[in-house]
Amino acid sequence: MPNRVACRVVGVDNDLEMIGRTDFDFFPPAIAAQYVDEDRRVIESAAPLTNQVWLVPDNHGIPQIYLCNKIPLFDRKRKVIGIAGVKRPYEQSANATIGHGRLLKVVQFVTANYGDEISVVDLAEQANLSASQLHREFSSRFGITPNHYIREVRIGVARHLLESDQLSMAQVASQCGFYDQSHFSRQFKKSTGLSPLQYRRRYSV
C-alpha cells in the first residue's frame, strides 16, 4: 500500500485517492512513461531493480536525489503478480558514505543556485574535481550528467511555480535560470512532454 511519502509526492491526502489511478493521472506524460516503463521492466524480467536513481520533488518542487529498489512479488506458481519498492534519500544511503559524499556538495550547490548561471566548472570546484572527473563520476553514480541534473532541478521548480503561482511564463523562466522564455519552453517540453502553458492548464490548483 502507498505510504504518506508517496501520497505527498503525488499530492493526495490518503492512499484511497490513489486506487484505480495510474502514474499518468499524477505526472506529466514523459515522466509518467518513465515510471511505468520501470515497473514494467521489473514485472517482465521477474528480477529486482536496485539503486535506481529517482529525482523526487520536495515541497518547493526542487528534485532531490533518491535511490529506489523494486522487487517483483510472486504467487505460489512463481508468477509475478505485482511489485514492491522502497526509496530513500541518497544522503541516507551507504553510497553517500563510501567516497561519494562530495557529490552531495554538487547537488546542494545546484539546489541553492539554480536561478543563476551555473557551469560544470563551478560544480567541479565544489567537489574538488576536474570538470571531466565530475562528469564521469556524477554520470556513473546518478545516471545523468551534471548539466542534465541542473536542467531537471530548474524544470522541477518551474513545474511547482506553474502549479501554484500565477507568474508569467517569462517570470517563471527567469526565476528558474533559463536565459529566455523560448529556451525555457523547449527544455520544459523535452522534459515533461507538455508545453509550460499546457502544463499550467492541466495541473494548476
C-alpha positions in Angstrom: 0.0 0.0 0.0 1.2 3.6 -0.6 2.6 5.4 2.4 2.5 9.0 3.5 5.6 9.9 1.5 4.1 8.5 -1.7 0.8 10.4 -1.0 2.8 13.7 -0.5 4.7 13.2 -3.7 1.6 12.8 -5.8 -0.4 15.4 -3.9 -3.2 13.4 -2.3 -4.4 13.3 1.3 -4.6 9.5 1.7 -4.0 6.3 -0.3 -7.7 5.8 -1.0 -7.4 8.6 -3.5 -4.8 6.6 -5.5 -6.9 3.5 -6.0 -7.8 2.9 -9.7 -5.5 5.6 -10.9 -2.1 5.4 -12.7 1.1 7.5 -12.9 -0.5 9.3 -15.9 -3.1 10.8 -13.6 -0.4 12.4 -11.4 2.6 13.2 -13.5 3.3 14.8 -16.9 3.3 12.2 -19.8 7.1 12.0 -20.3 7.7 11.5 -16.6 4.8 9.0 -16.1 6.0 7.0 -19.0 9.4 6.6 -17.3 7.8 5.3 -14.1 5.6 2.9 -16.0 8.5 1.6 -18.1 10.5 1.0 -14.9 7.6 -1.0 -13.3 7.1 -3.0 -16.5 10.8 -3.9 -16.6 10.6 -5.4 -13.1 7.4 -7.4 -13.9 8.6 -8.7 -17.3 12.1 -9.6 -16.1 10.9 -11.0 -12.7 14.1 -9.5 -11.4 14.7 -6.8 -8.8 15.8 -3.3 -9.7 18.4 -2.0 -7.3 19.7 1.5 -6.6 17.7 3.2 -9.3 18.1 6.9 -9.2 14.9 8.9 -8.8 14.5 12.7 -8.7 11.7 13.3 -6.2 10.5 16.9 -5.8 10.3 18.5 -2.3 7.7 21.0 -1.2 9.3 23.7 -3.4 9.5 21.5 -6.5 13.2 21.0 -6.2 14.1 17.5 -7.2 16.0 15.6 -4.5 18.0 12.5 -5.4 16.6 9.3 -4.0 17.8 5.7 -4.5 15.0 3.2 -5.3 14.8 -0.5 -5.0 11.9 -2.6 -6.5 11.2 -6.3 -6.3 8.7 -8.5 -8.1 6.0 -10.2 -6.0 5.2 -13.8 -6.9 2.2 -16.1 -6.3 2.6 -19.7 -5.4 3.2 -20.6 -9.0 6.1 -18.1 -9.2 4.0 -15.8 -11.5 4.7 -12.1 -11.0 1.5 -10.5 -9.5 2.9 -7.1 -8.5 5.9 -5.2 -7.3 7.0 -3.7 -4.0 9.5 -0.9 -3.6 11.3 1.4 -1.2 13.2 4.6 -1.8 15.5 6.6 0.5 17.3 9.9 0.1 20.8 9.5 -1.4 22.4 11.1 1.6 21.0 8.4 3.9 22.3 5.6 1.7 25.5 3.6 2.0 26.6 5.1 -1.3 26.9 8.5 0.3 29.4 7.2 2.9 31.8 5.4 0.7 33.5 8.2 -1.1 30.7 9.9 -2.9 29.7 12.4 -0.3 31.5 15.1 -2.4 28.7 14.7 -5.0 26.2 15.9 -2.3 28.1 19.2 -2.3 27.4 19.4 -6.0 23.8 18.6 -5.5 23.4 21.1 -2.7 25.1 23.8 -4.8 22.7 23.3 -7.7 19.6 23.4 -5.5 20.8 26.6 -3.8 21.8 28.4 -7.1 19.6 27.0 -9.8 18.4 30.5 -10.6 21.9 31.7 -11.5 24.2 30.8 -14.4 26.0 27.5 -13.4 28.8 25.8 -15.3 30.2 22.3 -14.8 33.4 24.0 -13.8 31.5 25.7 -10.9 30.3 22.3 -9.9 33.6 20.6 -10.2 35.1 23.2 -7.8 32.5 22.2 -5.2 33.7 18.6 -5.4 37.4 19.4 -5.7 37.5 17.5 -9.1 38.2 18.5 -12.6 35.2 19.0 -14.9 35.9 15.7 -16.7 36.2 13.8 -13.5 33.0 15.3 -12.2 31.2 14.4 -15.4 32.3 10.8 -15.2 31.7 10.3 -11.5 28.3 12.1 -11.5 27.1 10.2 -14.6 28.3 6.9 -13.2 26.6 7.4 -9.8 23.3 9.1 -10.8 22.8 8.0 -14.5 22.6 11.6 -15.7 25.2 14.3 -16.5 25.7 17.3 -14.3 24.1 19.6 -16.9 21.1 17.3 -17.1 20.7 17.5 -13.4 20.8 21.3 -13.5 18.1 21.3 -16.1 15.9 18.9 -14.1 16.2 21.0 -11.0 15.1 24.0 -12.9 12.3 22.2 -14.6 11.2 20.9 -11.2 11.0 24.3 -9.7 9.2 25.6 -12.9 6.6 22.8 -12.5 6.0 23.9 -8.9 5.6 27.6 -9.9 3.2 26.7 -12.8 1.1 24.6 -10.4 0.9 27.1 -7.6 1.6 30.6 -8.8 0.3 33.0 -11.4 3.7 34.3 -12.6 4.1 35.0 -16.3 6.0 32.5 -18.4 8.8 35.0 -18.7 9.0 35.4 -14.9 9.0 31.6 -14.3 11.8 31.2 -16.9 13.9 34.0 -15.3 13.4 32.7 -11.7 14.4 29.2 -12.8 17.6 30.1 -14.5 16.6 29.9 -18.2 18.1 32.6 -20.3 14.9 33.3 -22.2 11.3 32.1 -22.5 11.8 30.2 -25.7 14.7 28.2 -24.3 12.5 27.5 -21.2 9.6 26.3 -23.3 11.8 23.9 -25.4 13.5 22.4 -22.3 10.3 22.1 -20.4 8.5 20.2 -23.2 11.6 18.0 -23.7 11.5 17.0 -20.0 7.7 16.7 -19.4 6.1 16.1 -22.8 4.0 19.3 -22.3 4.5 22.9 -23.0 4.5 25.2 -20.0 1.1 26.5 -20.9 -0.4 23.0 -21.3 1.1 22.0 -18.0 -0.4 25.0 -16.2 -3.8 24.4 -17.6 -3.7 20.8 -16.6 -2.0 20.9 -13.2 -2.5 24.3 -11.7 -4.5 24.4 -8.4 
